Amino acid sequence: MMKKLALVGAAALMIGACTPREERAAAGGAIGAGAGAIIGGLATGTGGGALAGAALGGVAGAIIGAETTPRRRCWVNRWGERVCRYRR
């Protein structure tokens, strides 16, 4: 029951994020935590190793997800048109 509640909570956090940067951070964190838990569990064979892998993977995934979001820069040109460009 608690696992289902945790999964629903994680899904709500990913869907409820406000900006694309936050959405990418949440998705990256979830993917990183899952991968880290699998790798940590397989490498150590213990639940503690899986937990440590999930924590480290989640943090790393969230950072990478947030930092790879394209940034939009907008301005108004001399004709009054709004111009937006994406950059990394």
ZADO-1210 file (C-alpha; in nm, 4 decimals, padded with zeros to 6 digits):
<atoms>
<atom x="00.0000" y="00.0000" z="00.0000" code="MET" pos="1"/>
<atom x="00.2793" y="00.2420" z="00.0872" code="MET" pos="2"/>
<atom x="00.4574" y="00.1714" z="-00.2426" code="LYS" pos="3"/>
<atom x="00.1431" y="00.2568" z="-00.4381" code="LYS" pos="4"/>
<atom x="00.1032" y="00.5771" z="-00.2388" code="LEU" pos="5"/>
<atom x="00.4648" y="00.6720" z="-00.3047" code="ALA" pos="6"/>
<atom x="00.4257" y="00.6086" z="-00.6780" code="LEU" pos="7"/>
<atom x="00.1079" y="00.8171" z="-00.6940" code="VAL" pos="8"/>
<atom x="00.2806" y="01.0945" z="-00.5011" code="GLY" pos="9"/>
<atom x="00.5812" y="01.0895" z="-00.7325" code="ALA" pos="10"/>
<atom x="00.3560" y="01.1009" z="-01.0390" code="ALA" pos="11"/>
<atom x="00.1626" y="01.3940" z="-00.8921" code="ALA" pos="12"/>
<atom x="00.4861" y="01.5823" z="-00.8311" code="LEU" pos="13"/>
<atom x="00.5988" y="01.5310" z="-01.1905" code="MET" pos="14"/>
<atom x="00.2636" y="01.6322" z="-01.3371" code="ILE" pos="15"/>
<atom x="00.2109" y="01.9230" z="-01.0987" code="GLY" pos="16"/>
<atom x="00.5412" y="02.0962" z="-01.1722" code="ALA" pos="17"/>
<atom x="00.4875" y="02.4485" z="-01.2978" code="CYS" pos="18"/>
<atom x="00.7657" y="02.5191" z="-01.5446" code="THR" pos="19"/>
<atom x="00.9433" y="02.3031" z="-01.8020" code="PRO" pos="20"/>
<atom x="01.2593" y="02.3282" z="-01.5934" code="ARG" pos="21"/>
<atom x="01.0800" y="02.1886" z="-01.2877" code="GLU" pos="22"/>
<atom x="00.9153" y="01.9153" z="-01.4945" code="GLU" pos="23"/>
<atom x="01.2507" y="01.8060" z="-01.6365" code="ARG" pos="24"/>
<atom x="01.4077" y="01.8131" z="-01.2891" code="ALA" pos="25"/>
<atom x="01.1277" y="01.5944" z="-01.1489" code="ALA" pos="26"/>
<atom x="01.1429" y="01.3478" z="-01.4376" code="ALA" pos="27"/>
<atom x="01.5234" y="01.3343" z="-01.4241" code="GLY" pos="28"/>
<atom x="01.5119" y="01.2781" z="-01.0502" code="GLY" pos="29"/>
<atom x="01.2633" y="00.9949" z="-01.0837" code="ALA" pos="30"/>
<atom x="01.4601" y="00.8246" z="-01.3595" code="ILE" pos="31"/>
<atom x="01.7888" y="00.8745" z="-01.1736" code="GLY" pos="32"/>
<atom x="01.6452" y="00.7390" z="-00.8493" code="ALA" pos="33"/>
<atom x="01.5141" y="00.4284" z="-01.0219" code="GLY" pos="34"/>
<atom x="01.8383" y="00.3617" z="-01.2022" code="ALA" pos="35"/>
<atom x="02.0428" y="00.4339" z="-00.8911" code="GLY" pos="36"/>
<atom x="01.8337" y="00.1946" z="-00.6824" code="ALA" pos="37"/>
<atom x="01.8791" y="-00.0849" z="-00.9351" code="ILE" pos="38"/>
<atom x="02.2530" y="-00.0287" z="-00.9694" code="ILE" pos="39"/>
<atom x="02.3069" y="00.0167" z="-00.5948" code="GLY" pos="40"/>
<atom x="02.1060" y="-00.2947" z="-00.5134" code="GLY" pos="41"/>
<atom x="02.2866" y="-00.5075" z="-00.7686" code="LEU" pos="42"/>
<atom x="02.6302" y="-00.3784" z="-00.6735" code="ALA" pos="43"/>
<atom x="02.5956" y="-00.4300" z="-00.2991" code="THR" pos="44"/>
<atom x="02.3214" y="-00.6867" z="-00.2684" code="GLY" pos="45"/>
<atom x="02.1658" y="-00.4972" z="00.0224" code="THR" pos="46"/>
<atom x="01.8706" y="-00.2684" z="00.0737" code="GLY" pos="47"/>
<atom x="02.0989" y="00.0006" z="00.2113" code="GLY" pos="48"/>
<atom x="02.2989" y="00.0017" z="-00.1094" code="GLY" pos="49"/>
<atom x="01.9800" y="00.0357" z="-00.3115" code="ALA" pos="50"/>
<atom x="01.8663" y="00.3227" z="-00.0906" code="LEU" pos="51"/>
<atom x="02.1989" y="00.5032" z="-00.1236" code="ALA" pos="52"/>
<atom x="02.1972" y="00.4498" z="-00.5000" code="GLY" pos="53"/>
<atom x="01.8434" y="00.5866" z="-00.5235" code="ALA" pos="54"/>
<atom x="01.9359" y="00.8962" z="-00.3244" code="ALA" pos="55"/>
<atom x="02.2470" y="00.9722" z="-00.5275" code="LEU" pos="56"/>
<atom x="02.0806" y="00.8881" z="-00.8581" code="GLY" pos="57"/>
<atom x="01.7797" y="01.1034" z="-00.7767" code="GLY" pos="58"/>
<atom x="01.9897" y="01.4064" z="-00.6933" code="VAL" pos="59"/>
<atom x="02.2117" y="01.3631" z="-00.9994" code="ALA" pos="60"/>
<atom x="01.9106" y="01.3108" z="-01.2273" code="GLY" pos="61"/>
<atom x="01.7344" y="01.6186" z="-01.0949" code="ALA" pos="62"/>
<atom x="02.0408" y="01.8366" z="-01.1455" code="ILE" pos="63"/>
<atom x="02.1022" y="01.7073" z="-01.4970" code="ILE" pos="64"/>
<atom x="01.7346" y="01.7373" z="-01.5892" code="GLY" pos="65"/>
<atom x="01.7124" y="02.0960" z="-01.4693" code="ALA" pos="66"/>
<atom x="02.0353" y="02.2076" z="-01.6325" code="GLU" pos="67"/>
<atom x="01.9577" y="02.0604" z="-01.9742" code="THR" pos="68"/>
<atom x="01.6356" y="02.2595" z="-02.0098" code="THR" pos="69"/>
<atom x="01.6586" y="02.5005" z="-02.3030" code="PRO" pos="70"/>
<atom x="01.6355" y="02.8599" z="-02.1872" code="ARG" pos="71"/>
<atom x="01.4202" y="03.1059" z="-02.3753" code="ARG" pos="72"/>
<atom x="01.5270" y="03.4668" z="-02.4157" code="ARG" pos="73"/>
<atom x="01.2644" y="03.7107" z="-02.5471" code="CYS" pos="74"/>
<atom x="01.2765" y="04.0774" z="-02.6431" code="TRP" pos="75"/>
<atom x="01.0821" y="04.3286" z="-02.8510" code="VAL" pos="76"/>
<atom x="01.2528" y="04.4376" z="-03.1713" code="ASN" pos="77"/>
<atom x="01.2396" y="04.7874" z="-03.3167" code="ARG" pos="78"/>
<atom x="00.9169" y="04.7082" z="-03.5086" code="TRP" pos="79"/>
<atom x="00.7357" y="04.6096" z="-03.1883" code="GLY" pos="80"/>
<atom x="00.7442" y="04.2363" z="-03.2573" code="GLU" pos="81"/>
<atom x="00.8219" y="03.9934" z="-02.9802" code="ARG" pos="82"/>
<atom x="01.1203" y="03.7739" z="-03.0696" code="VAL" pos="83"/>
<atom x="01.2180" y="03.4639" z="-02.8691" code="CYS" pos="84"/>
<atom x="01.5274" y="03.2491" z="-02.9065" code="ARG" pos="85"/>
<atom x="01.6183" y="02.9285" z="-02.7282" code="TYR" pos="86"/>
<atom x="01.9682" y="02.8657" z="-02.6019" code="ARG" pos="87"/>
<atom x="02.1347" y="02.6219" z="-02.3681" code="ARG" pos="88"/>
</atoms>
